[in-house]
Amino acid sequence: MLVTINVAVLLANIIILRLRRRTQARSRFDEKLTVAIVLVFGVLIAPTAFGQGILDVVVQVVQGVSQSGR
């Protein structure tokens, strides 16, 4: 039996656990590490179908906001 771990899912869980902590309990290094983890997560999820779906939604929202400002 072979058990595989999807790195993106593992990073998503780590991000959720890190962000649940109180803001006052975070050091500057802790904040930088969280940003680095989120960036790696974004790079891993971007080429997937789920990542492309998120990109499409964000593009539509940005276009809607920019058009409403005109």
mmCIF file as gemmi writes it, N, C-alpha and C atoms, coordinates in Angstrom:
data_model
loop_
_atom_site.group_PDB
_atom_site.id
_atom_site.type_symbol
_atom_site.label_atom_id
_atom_site.label_alt_id
_atom_site.label_comp_id
_atom_site.label_asym_id
_atom_site.label_entity_id
_atom_site.label_seq_id
_atom_site.pdbx_PDB_ins_code
_atom_site.Cartn_x
_atom_site.Cartn_y
_atom_site.Cartn_z
_atom_site.occupancy
_atom_site.B_iso_or_equiv
_atom_site.pdbx_formal_charge
_atom_site.auth_seq_id
_atom_site.auth_asym_id
_atom_site.pdbx_PDB_model_num
ATOM 1 N N . MET Axp A 1 ? 0.847 -1.176 0 1 0 ? 1 A 1
ATOM 2 C CA . MET Axp A 1 ? 0 0 0 1 0 ? 1 A 1
ATOM 3 C C . MET Axp A 1 ? 0.892 1.238 0 1 0 ? 1 A 1
ATOM 4 N N . LEU Axp A 2 ? 0.663 2.121 -0.963 1 0 ? 2 A 1
ATOM 5 C CA . LEU Axp A 2 ? 1.445 3.332 -1.109 1 0 ? 2 A 1
ATOM 6 C C . LEU Axp A 2 ? 0.612 4.529 -0.675 1 0 ? 2 A 1
ATOM 7 N N . VAL Axp A 3 ? 1.143 5.299 0.242 1 0 ? 3 A 1
ATOM 8 C CA . VAL Axp A 3 ? 0.45 6.48 0.732 1 0 ? 3 A 1
ATOM 9 C C . VAL Axp A 3 ? 1.152 7.705 0.159 1 0 ? 3 A 1
ATOM 10 N N . THR Axp A 4 ? 0.38 8.559 -0.497 1 0 ? 4 A 1
ATOM 11 C CA . THR Axp A 4 ? 0.965 9.781 -1.048 1 0 ? 4 A 1
ATOM 12 C C . THR Axp A 4 ? 0.364 10.979 -0.332 1 0 ? 4 A 1
ATOM 13 N N . ILE Axp A 5 ? 1.151 12.03 -0.257 1 0 ? 5 A 1
ATOM 14 C CA . ILE Axp A 5 ? 0.703 13.27 0.373 1 0 ? 5 A 1
ATOM 15 C C . ILE Axp A 5 ? 0.775 14.371 -0.677 1 0 ? 5 A 1
ATOM 16 N N . ASN Axp A 6 ? -0.329 15.015 -0.904 1 0 ? 6 A 1
ATOM 17 C CA . ASN Axp A 6 ? -0.352 16.149 -1.81 1 0 ? 6 A 1
ATOM 18 C C . ASN Axp A 6 ? 0.238 17.343 -1.062 1 0 ? 6 A 1
ATOM 19 N N . VAL Axp A 7 ? 1.328 17.895 -1.589 1 0 ? 7 A 1
ATOM 20 C CA . VAL Axp A 7 ? 2.032 18.976 -0.905 1 0 ? 7 A 1
ATOM 21 C C . VAL Axp A 7 ? 1.152 20.208 -0.776 1 0 ? 7 A 1
ATOM 22 N N . ALA Axp A 8 ? 0.345 20.495 -1.779 1 0 ? 8 A 1
ATOM 23 C CA . ALA Axp A 8 ? -0.532 21.663 -1.718 1 0 ? 8 A 1
ATOM 24 C C . ALA Axp A 8 ? -1.552 21.522 -0.582 1 0 ? 8 A 1
ATOM 25 N N . VAL Axp A 9 ? -2.096 20.328 -0.406 1 0 ? 9 A 1
ATOM 26 C CA . VAL Axp A 9 ? -3.061 20.108 0.678 1 0 ? 9 A 1
ATOM 27 C C . VAL Axp A 9 ? -2.364 20.225 2.028 1 0 ? 9 A 1
ATOM 28 N N . LEU Axp A 10 ? -1.161 19.694 2.129 1 0 ? 10 A 1
ATOM 29 C CA . LEU Axp A 10 ? -0.396 19.803 3.368 1 0 ? 10 A 1
ATOM 30 C C . LEU Axp A 10 ? -0.11 21.266 3.701 1 0 ? 10 A 1
ATOM 31 N N . LEU Axp A 11 ? 0.317 22.055 2.7 1 0 ? 11 A 1
ATOM 32 C CA . LEU Axp A 11 ? 0.584 23.473 2.941 1 0 ? 11 A 1
ATOM 33 C C . LEU Axp A 11 ? -0.694 24.234 3.296 1 0 ? 11 A 1
ATOM 34 N N . ALA Axp A 12 ? -1.809 23.878 2.678 1 0 ? 12 A 1
ATOM 35 C CA . ALA Axp A 12 ? -3.079 24.539 3.009 1 0 ? 12 A 1
ATOM 36 C C . ALA Axp A 12 ? -3.432 24.311 4.479 1 0 ? 12 A 1
ATOM 37 N N . ASN Axp A 13 ? -3.232 23.104 4.962 1 0 ? 13 A 1
ATOM 38 C CA . ASN Axp A 13 ? -3.501 22.813 6.371 1 0 ? 13 A 1
ATOM 39 C C . ASN Axp A 13 ? -2.555 23.582 7.287 1 0 ? 13 A 1
ATOM 40 N N . ILE Axp A 14 ? -1.286 23.669 6.915 1 0 ? 14 A 1
ATOM 41 C CA . ILE Axp A 14 ? -0.321 24.424 7.716 1 0 ? 14 A 1
ATOM 42 C C . ILE Axp A 14 ? -0.703 25.901 7.76 1 0 ? 14 A 1
ATOM 43 N N . ILE Axp A 15 ? -1.132 26.447 6.612 1 0 ? 15 A 1
ATOM 44 C CA . ILE Axp A 15 ? -1.539 27.855 6.559 1 0 ? 15 A 1
ATOM 45 C C . ILE Axp A 15 ? -2.737 28.099 7.472 1 0 ? 15 A 1
ATOM 46 N N . ILE Axp A 16 ? -3.71 27.226 7.42 1 0 ? 16 A 1
ATOM 47 C CA . ILE Axp A 16 ? -4.907 27.38 8.26 1 0 ? 16 A 1
ATOM 48 C C . ILE Axp A 16 ? -4.531 27.341 9.733 1 0 ? 16 A 1
ATOM 49 N N . LEU Axp A 17 ? -3.671 26.398 10.111 1 0 ? 17 A 1
ATOM 50 C CA . LEU Axp A 17 ? -3.261 26.302 11.511 1 0 ? 17 A 1
ATOM 51 C C . LEU Axp A 17 ? -2.47 27.531 11.957 1 0 ? 17 A 1
ATOM 52 N N . ARG Axp A 18 ? -1.613 28.046 11.084 1 0 ? 18 A 1
ATOM 53 C CA . ARG Axp A 18 ? -0.805 29.217 11.442 1 0 ? 18 A 1
ATOM 54 C C . ARG Axp A 18 ? -1.664 30.471 11.553 1 0 ? 18 A 1
ATOM 55 N N . LEU Axp A 19 ? -2.66 30.62 10.696 1 0 ? 19 A 1
ATOM 56 C CA . LEU Axp A 19 ? -3.485 31.823 10.717 1 0 ? 19 A 1
ATOM 57 C C . LEU Axp A 19 ? -4.518 31.818 11.839 1 0 ? 19 A 1
ATOM 58 N N . ARG Axp A 20 ? -4.766 30.663 12.433 1 0 ? 20 A 1
ATOM 59 C CA . ARG Axp A 20 ? -5.723 30.599 13.531 1 0 ? 20 A 1
ATOM 60 C C . ARG Axp A 20 ? -5.15 31.168 14.822 1 0 ? 20 A 1
ATOM 61 N N . ARG Axp A 21 ? -3.818 31.293 14.891 1 0 ? 21 A 1
ATOM 62 C CA . ARG Axp A 21 ? -3.19 31.84 16.094 1 0 ? 21 A 1
ATOM 63 C C . ARG Axp A 21 ? -3.501 33.325 16.231 1 0 ? 21 A 1
ATOM 64 N N . ARG Axp A 22 ? -3.474 33.801 17.444 1 0 ? 22 A 1
ATOM 65 C CA . ARG Axp A 22 ? -3.723 35.225 17.693 1 0 ? 22 A 1
ATOM 66 C C . ARG Axp A 22 ? -2.614 36.067 17.082 1 0 ? 22 A 1
ATOM 67 N N . THR Axp A 23 ? -2.957 37.228 16.604 1 0 ? 23 A 1
ATOM 68 C CA . THR Axp A 23 ? -1.989 38.124 15.969 1 0 ? 23 A 1
ATOM 69 C C . THR Axp A 23 ? -0.914 38.559 16.958 1 0 ? 23 A 1
ATOM 70 N N . GLN Axp A 24 ? -1.28 38.797 18.197 1 0 ? 24 A 1
ATOM 71 C CA . GLN Axp A 24 ? -0.314 39.265 19.189 1 0 ? 24 A 1
ATOM 72 C C . GLN Axp A 24 ? 0.743 38.208 19.492 1 0 ? 24 A 1
ATOM 73 N N . ALA Axp A 25 ? 0.437 36.938 19.249 1 0 ? 25 A 1
ATOM 74 C CA . ALA Axp A 25 ? 1.361 35.859 19.584 1 0 ? 25 A 1
ATOM 75 C C . ALA Axp A 25 ? 2.382 35.594 18.474 1 0 ? 25 A 1
ATOM 76 N N . ARG Axp A 26 ? 2.309 36.334 17.366 1 0 ? 26 A 1
ATOM 77 C CA . ARG Axp A 26 ? 3.207 36.093 16.24 1 0 ? 26 A 1
ATOM 78 C C . ARG Axp A 26 ? 4.413 37.02 16.288 1 0 ? 26 A 1
ATOM 79 N N . SER Axp A 27 ? 5.574 36.443 16.031 1 0 ? 27 A 1
ATOM 80 C CA . SER Axp A 27 ? 6.779 37.263 15.933 1 0 ? 27 A 1
ATOM 81 C C . SER Axp A 27 ? 6.959 37.706 14.479 1 0 ? 27 A 1
ATOM 82 N N . ARG Axp A 28 ? 7.917 38.57 14.246 1 0 ? 28 A 1
ATOM 83 C CA . ARG Axp A 28 ? 8.177 39.039 12.885 1 0 ? 28 A 1
ATOM 84 C C . ARG Axp A 28 ? 8.647 37.883 12.008 1 0 ? 28 A 1
ATOM 85 N N . PHE Axp A 29 ? 9.49 37.01 12.551 1 0 ? 29 A 1
ATOM 86 C CA . PHE Axp A 29 ? 9.954 35.837 11.795 1 0 ? 29 A 1
ATOM 87 C C . PHE Axp A 29 ? 8.784 34.923 11.462 1 0 ? 29 A 1
ATOM 88 N N . ASP Axp A 30 ? 7.872 34.762 12.411 1 0 ? 30 A 1
ATOM 89 C CA . ASP Axp A 30 ? 6.701 33.92 12.197 1 0 ? 30 A 1
ATOM 90 C C . ASP Axp A 30 ? 5.842 34.465 11.06 1 0 ? 30 A 1
ATOM 91 N N . GLU Axp A 31 ? 5.684 35.783 11.006 1 0 ? 31 A 1
ATOM 92 C CA . GLU Axp A 31 ? 4.914 36.397 9.918 1 0 ? 31 A 1
ATOM 93 C C . GLU Axp A 31 ? 5.598 36.179 8.569 1 0 ? 31 A 1
ATOM 94 N N . LYS Axp A 32 ? 6.921 36.337 8.523 1 0 ? 32 A 1
ATOM 95 C CA . LYS Axp A 32 ? 7.667 36.139 7.273 1 0 ? 32 A 1
ATOM 96 C C . LYS Axp A 32 ? 7.581 34.693 6.809 1 0 ? 32 A 1
ATOM 97 N N . LEU Axp A 33 ? 7.651 33.755 7.747 1 0 ? 33 A 1
ATOM 98 C CA . LEU Axp A 33 ? 7.539 32.347 7.398 1 0 ? 33 A 1
ATOM 99 C C . LEU Axp A 33 ? 6.159 32.026 6.839 1 0 ? 33 A 1
ATOM 100 N N . THR Axp A 34 ? 5.113 32.612 7.416 1 0 ? 34 A 1
ATOM 101 C CA . THR Axp A 34 ? 3.758 32.4 6.905 1 0 ? 34 A 1
ATOM 102 C C . THR Axp A 34 ? 3.624 32.945 5.489 1 0 ? 34 A 1
ATOM 103 N N . VAL Axp A 35 ? 4.199 34.1 5.221 1 0 ? 35 A 1
ATOM 104 C CA . VAL Axp A 35 ? 4.152 34.676 3.871 1 0 ? 35 A 1
ATOM 105 C C . VAL Axp A 35 ? 4.876 33.763 2.887 1 0 ? 35 A 1
ATOM 106 N N . ALA Axp A 36 ? 6.023 33.234 3.273 1 0 ? 36 A 1
ATOM 107 C CA . ALA Axp A 36 ? 6.77 32.335 2.395 1 0 ? 36 A 1
ATOM 108 C C . ALA Axp A 36 ? 5.976 31.064 2.098 1 0 ? 36 A 1
ATOM 109 N N . ILE Axp A 37 ? 5.326 30.514 3.11 1 0 ? 37 A 1
ATOM 110 C CA . ILE Axp A 37 ? 4.518 29.305 2.916 1 0 ? 37 A 1
ATOM 111 C C . ILE Axp A 37 ? 3.356 29.589 1.974 1 0 ? 37 A 1
ATOM 112 N N . VAL Axp A 38 ? 2.711 30.742 2.131 1 0 ? 38 A 1
ATOM 113 C CA . VAL Axp A 38 ? 1.587 31.102 1.264 1 0 ? 38 A 1
ATOM 114 C C . VAL Axp A 38 ? 2.056 31.28 -0.18 1 0 ? 38 A 1
ATOM 115 N N . LEU Axp A 39 ? 3.237 31.872 -0.376 1 0 ? 39 A 1
ATOM 116 C CA . LEU Axp A 39 ? 3.768 32.03 -1.73 1 0 ? 39 A 1
ATOM 117 C C . LEU Axp A 39 ? 4.054 30.679 -2.382 1 0 ? 39 A 1
ATOM 118 N N . VAL Axp A 40 ? 4.645 29.774 -1.639 1 0 ? 40 A 1
ATOM 119 C CA . VAL Axp A 40 ? 4.915 28.433 -2.179 1 0 ? 40 A 1
ATOM 120 C C . VAL Axp A 40 ? 3.604 27.735 -2.504 1 0 ? 40 A 1
ATOM 121 N N . PHE Axp A 41 ? 2.604 27.893 -1.636 1 0 ? 41 A 1
ATOM 122 C CA . PHE Axp A 41 ? 1.293 27.306 -1.881 1 0 ? 41 A 1
ATOM 123 C C . PHE Axp A 41 ? 0.684 27.849 -3.17 1 0 ? 41 A 1
ATOM 124 N N . GLY Axp A 42 ? 0.82 29.159 -3.38 1 0 ? 42 A 1
ATOM 125 C CA . GLY Axp A 42 ? 0.299 29.763 -4.609 1 0 ? 42 A 1
ATOM 126 C C . GLY Axp A 42 ? 0.984 29.234 -5.848 1 0 ? 42 A 1
ATOM 127 N N . VAL Axp A 43 ? 2.286 29.03 -5.78 1 0 ? 43 A 1
ATOM 128 C CA . VAL Axp A 43 ? 3.024 28.487 -6.921 1 0 ? 43 A 1
ATOM 129 C C . VAL Axp A 43 ? 2.605 27.047 -7.202 1 0 ? 43 A 1
ATOM 130 N N . LEU Axp A 44 ? 2.346 26.282 -6.162 1 0 ? 44 A 1
ATOM 131 C CA . LEU Axp A 44 ? 1.949 24.88 -6.347 1 0 ? 44 A 1
ATOM 132 C C . LEU Axp A 44 ? 0.535 24.743 -6.902 1 0 ? 44 A 1
ATOM 133 N N . ILE Axp A 45 ? -0.36 25.633 -6.487 1 0 ? 45 A 1
ATOM 134 C CA . ILE Axp A 45 ? -1.76 25.47 -6.88 1 0 ? 45 A 1
ATOM 135 C C . ILE Axp A 45 ? -2.081 26.187 -8.193 1 0 ? 45 A 1
ATOM 136 N N . ALA Axp A 46 ? -1.241 27.121 -8.622 1 0 ? 46 A 1
ATOM 137 C CA . ALA Axp A 46 ? -1.531 27.927 -9.814 1 0 ? 46 A 1
ATOM 138 C C . ALA Axp A 46 ? -1.745 27.104 -11.083 1 0 ? 46 A 1
ATOM 139 N N . PRO Axp A 47 ? -0.934 26.098 -11.409 1 0 ? 47 A 1
ATOM 140 C CA . PRO Axp A 47 ? -1.142 25.399 -12.682 1 0 ? 47 A 1
ATOM 141 C C . PRO Axp A 47 ? -2.282 24.371 -12.671 1 0 ? 47 A 1
ATOM 142 N N . THR Axp A 48 ? -2.938 24.173 -11.543 1 0 ? 48 A 1
ATOM 143 C CA . THR Axp A 48 ? -4.012 23.182 -11.481 1 0 ? 48 A 1
ATOM 144 C C . THR Axp A 48 ? -5.317 23.787 -11.996 1 0 ? 48 A 1
ATOM 145 N N . ALA Axp A 49 ? -6.288 22.937 -12.239 1 0 ? 49 A 1
ATOM 146 C CA . ALA Axp A 49 ? -7.604 23.403 -12.687 1 0 ? 49 A 1
ATOM 147 C C . ALA Axp A 49 ? -8.265 24.266 -11.606 1 0 ? 49 A 1
ATOM 148 N N . PHE Axp A 50 ? -8.084 23.891 -10.359 1 0 ? 50 A 1
ATOM 149 C CA . PHE Axp A 50 ? -8.629 24.666 -9.245 1 0 ? 50 A 1
ATOM 150 C C . PHE Axp A 50 ? -7.993 26.052 -9.207 1 0 ? 50 A 1
ATOM 151 N N . GLY Axp A 51 ? -6.691 26.119 -9.397 1 0 ? 51 A 1
ATOM 152 C CA . GLY Axp A 51 ? -5.989 27.403 -9.419 1 0 ? 51 A 1
ATOM 153 C C . GLY Axp A 51 ? -6.441 28.281 -10.565 1 0 ? 51 A 1
ATOM 154 N N . GLN Axp A 52 ? -6.681 27.675 -11.737 1 0 ? 52 A 1
ATOM 155 C CA . GLN Axp A 52 ? -7.164 28.441 -12.883 1 0 ? 52 A 1
ATOM 156 C C . GLN Axp A 52 ? -8.572 28.962 -12.63 1 0 ? 52 A 1
ATOM 157 N N . GLY Axp A 53 ? -9.394 28.17 -11.942 1 0 ? 53 A 1
ATOM 158 C CA . GLY Axp A 53 ? -10.739 28.626 -11.583 1 0 ? 53 A 1
ATOM 159 C C . GLY Axp A 53 ? -10.701 29.82 -10.65 1 0 ? 53 A 1
ATOM 160 N N . ILE Axp A 54 ? -9.808 29.77 -9.662 1 0 ? 54 A 1
ATOM 161 C CA . ILE Axp A 54 ? -9.655 30.902 -8.749 1 0 ? 54 A 1
ATOM 162 C C . ILE Axp A 54 ? -9.189 32.133 -9.516 1 0 ? 54 A 1
ATOM 163 N N . LEU Axp A 55 ? -8.246 31.956 -10.426 1 0 ? 55 A 1
ATOM 164 C CA . LEU Axp A 55 ? -7.754 33.072 -11.232 1 0 ? 55 A 1
ATOM 165 C C . LEU Axp A 55 ? -8.879 33.688 -12.057 1 0 ? 55 A 1
ATOM 166 N N . ASP Axp A 56 ? -9.721 32.862 -12.663 1 0 ? 56 A 1
ATOM 167 C CA . ASP Axp A 56 ? -10.837 33.378 -13.453 1 0 ? 56 A 1
ATOM 168 C C . ASP Axp A 56 ? -11.802 34.199 -12.596 1 0 ? 56 A 1
ATOM 169 N N . VAL Axp A 57 ? -12.092 33.713 -11.388 1 0 ? 57 A 1
ATOM 170 C CA . VAL Axp A 57 ? -12.992 34.435 -10.49 1 0 ? 57 A 1
ATOM 171 C C . VAL Axp A 57 ? -12.384 35.769 -10.087 1 0 ? 57 A 1
ATOM 172 N N . VAL Axp A 58 ? -11.097 35.761 -9.749 1 0 ? 58 A 1
ATOM 173 C CA . VAL Axp A 58 ? -10.437 37.014 -9.349 1 0 ? 58 A 1
ATOM 174 C C . VAL Axp A 58 ? -10.413 38.011 -10.502 1 0 ? 58 A 1
ATOM 175 N N . VAL Axp A 59 ? -10.152 37.537 -11.716 1 0 ? 59 A 1
ATOM 176 C CA . VAL Axp A 59 ? -10.137 38.423 -12.891 1 0 ? 59 A 1
ATOM 177 C C . VAL Axp A 59 ? -11.513 39.04 -13.102 1 0 ? 59 A 1
ATOM 178 N N . GLN Axp A 60 ? -12.571 38.242 -12.964 1 0 ? 60 A 1
ATOM 179 C CA . GLN Axp A 60 ? -13.924 38.766 -13.142 1 0 ? 60 A 1
ATOM 180 C C . GLN Axp A 60 ? -14.253 39.812 -12.083 1 0 ? 60 A 1
ATOM 181 N N . VAL Axp A 61 ? -13.851 39.57 -10.842 1 0 ? 61 A 1
ATOM 182 C CA . VAL Axp A 61 ? -14.117 40.525 -9.765 1 0 ? 61 A 1
ATOM 183 C C . VAL Axp A 61 ? -13.365 41.83 -10.022 1 0 ? 61 A 1
ATOM 184 N N . VAL Axp A 62 ? -12.098 41.728 -10.408 1 0 ? 62 A 1
ATOM 185 C CA . VAL Axp A 62 ? -11.301 42.931 -10.671 1 0 ? 62 A 1
ATOM 186 C C . VAL Axp A 62 ? -11.872 43.71 -11.846 1 0 ? 62 A 1
ATOM 187 N N . GLN Axp A 63 ? -12.289 43.018 -12.899 1 0 ? 63 A 1
ATOM 188 C CA . GLN Axp A 63 ? -12.887 43.707 -14.04 1 0 ? 63 A 1
ATOM 189 C C . GLN Axp A 63 ? -14.196 44.392 -13.64 1 0 ? 63 A 1
ATOM 190 N N . GLY Axp A 64 ? -15.001 43.721 -12.835 1 0 ? 64 A 1
ATOM 191 C CA . GLY Axp A 64 ? -16.252 44.319 -12.372 1 0 ? 64 A 1
ATOM 192 C C . GLY Axp A 64 ? -16.012 45.558 -11.537 1 0 ? 64 A 1
ATOM 193 N N . VAL Axp A 65 ? -15.02 45.514 -10.655 1 0 ? 65 A 1
ATOM 194 C CA . VAL Axp A 65 ? -14.713 46.669 -9.813 1 0 ? 65 A 1
ATOM 195 C C . VAL Axp A 65 ? -14.158 47.808 -10.659 1 0 ? 65 A 1
ATOM 196 N N . SER Axp A 66 ? -13.298 47.49 -11.614 1 0 ? 66 A 1
ATOM 197 C CA . SER Axp A 66 ? -12.719 48.555 -12.434 1 0 ? 66 A 1
ATOM 198 C C . SER Axp A 66 ? -13.767 49.187 -13.349 1 0 ? 66 A 1
ATOM 199 N N . GLN Axp A 67 ? -14.731 48.402 -13.832 1 0 ? 67 A 1
ATOM 200 C CA . GLN Axp A 67 ? -15.775 48.943 -14.691 1 0 ? 67 A 1
ATOM 201 C C . GLN Axp A 67 ? -16.789 49.769 -13.904 1 0 ? 67 A 1
ATOM 202 N N . SER Axp A 68 ? -17.007 49.396 -12.647 1 0 ? 68 A 1
ATOM 203 C CA . SER Axp A 68 ? -17.968 50.159 -11.838 1 0 ? 68 A 1
ATOM 204 C C . SER Axp A 68 ? -17.403 51.519 -11.452 1 0 ? 68 A 1
ATOM 205 N N . GLY Axp A 69 ? -16.079 51.668 -11.49 1 0 ? 69 A 1
ATOM 206 C CA . GLY Axp A 69 ? -15.462 52.945 -11.166 1 0 ? 69 A 1
ATOM 207 C C . GLY Axp A 69 ? -15.496 53.94 -12.299 1 0 ? 69 A 1
ATOM 208 N N . ARG Axp A 70 ? -15.887 53.518 -13.472 1 0 ? 70 A 1
ATOM 209 C CA . ARG Axp A 70 ? -15.894 54.407 -14.643 1 0 ? 70 A 1
ATOM 210 C C . ARG Axp A 70 ? -17.112 55.249 -14.71 1 0 ? 70 A 1
